[in-house]
Amino acid sequence: MSESPYSATEMMICQAARLMKDGSTAFIGTGIPMLAAALAQRLYTPNLITVFEFGGVGAQLDELTVAVGESRTYHRGIGAFGIGEMMETAQRGFVDYGFIGGAQIDPYGNLNSTAIGDYYHPKVRLPGSGGGNDVGSLCWTTIAIMRHDRRRFLPKCDFITTPGYLTGPGAREAAGLPRGTGPSNVVSTLARLGFDRGNTCRMTLEAVYPGVTVQQVIEATSFELLIPAEVPEEPPPTPDELRLLRQEIDPDKLYI
């Protein structure tokens, strides 16, 4: 078998970039979301308004930012604000998307980035919420980006840092979260997944990546996915996408 001309991380970045909508506002987290936003601005969404947790709005991502609070998150942007103002902006309904990650995810899109095991006596203490809870609670929709294996895709998260659909239909609204919000997609190392929004709210398989089978996705998931009769294959990264990622966006390979 010949070696793939691109990595799983590069495929995830390209997939996330393709999901971004031109003219929308999007919370951009550290790492892969930053590369995806930079790629999207160059190829697909020139009018994407990036929103960074510490106050940068509308930055042009000409150079790779390495954290959500560093100076390049303000570069040629619309404004420079504070973290409180950013969360207020989301609370008022002005942020369309949030791109976030986690160590665990369950069938309803709840994410854990706090602790593995018992909260008070964890096996692993993770970095924690940051703005993860606010993004998942207040943006109109969230897109999770994470590696795909049975340890991460679990029937139940050890801790819910970022709410998805909680326990199913109506649960977000019952908890006081805005109607019509919730996760729309998961971009994993194997596939693009979605949610049966408005019905069961469970995770669905939307497309597999080149060379990945539906069975491989099933075997890498510790809960039952909703799977349609036909599952398309997502196109691989284009030469333009790979050139921009490798030569302009992350030439020092900080993330890829």
C-alpha positions, 0 to 999 in steps of 0.5 A, a space after each residue: 500500500 502506497 503512503 498517503 500524500 497527506 496526513 490525518 491532521 491535514 485532512 481534518 484541517 481541510 474538512 474544517 475549512 470547508 465547513 466554514 461559511 462566508 460572512 459568518 462569525 466564528 469562535 476560533 480555538 487554539 490549534 487546528 481551528 486556527 489553521 482551518 480558519 486561515 485556510 478558509 480565508 484564503 480559499 473559501 470564506 474571504 469574509 469570515 469574521 474570526 472571533 478569539 476568546 481574548 478579544 480579537 475580532 475579524 483578524 486577517 490570519 496572514 501569519 499563524 497564531 499560536 494562542 487565542 490571546 496573542 497579538 496576531 489574533 488582532 491583526 487588521 481586525 474589526 476591533 480589540 475587546 476583552 473576554 467578557 465582551 466576547 462572551 456577552 457578544 455570543 450571549 446576545 446571539 452574534 456568534 454563529 459558529 464555535 470550533 472546539 475540541 475535547 478529550 471525550 465526546 458522547 452520542 449527543 455531542 457533549 464534550 469533556 476537556 476537564 478530567 478523565 475519571 472521577 472529577 475529584 480524583 481523576 486519572 488525568 486532569 485536563 486543561 479545563 473549560 477555558 471558554 468551551 462551556 460558553 462557546 457550546 452554550 451560547 453560539 448558534 452551533 458548534 463544530 468539534 474537531 478531534 481524533 477518532 478512537 474508542 477512548 474518545 467516542 464514548 457512550 457517556 463522558 466522564 464530565 461534561 465541559 461543553 454541552 451538546 444536546 445533553 440527554 437528547 431532544 428538548 434537554 438543552 432548552 430545559 437546561 435554559 440554553 437558547 432554542 435552536 442551538 447545539 452541535 452541527 458537526 464533528 470533524 474527526 481523523 476518520 470521518 465527518 459526522 453530524 447530528 439528527 437535529 430535531 429528532 433523536 439528536 444523536 450523532 450520525 455518519 455523514 461522510 468518510 475520508 478517502 481510504 476509510 470504510 464505514 466499518 472502520 468508523 464503527 469499530 473506532 466508536 464506542 456507541 452506536 452511530 446513526 448510519 444512512 443507507 449510503 455514505 459518501 466519501 469526502 474528497 481528499 485535500 486539494 493541491 492548493 489546500 496542501 500547498 497553502 498549509 505547508 508553505 504559507 500557513 504552517 511552514 514550521 509544522 507547529 501543528 501539522 
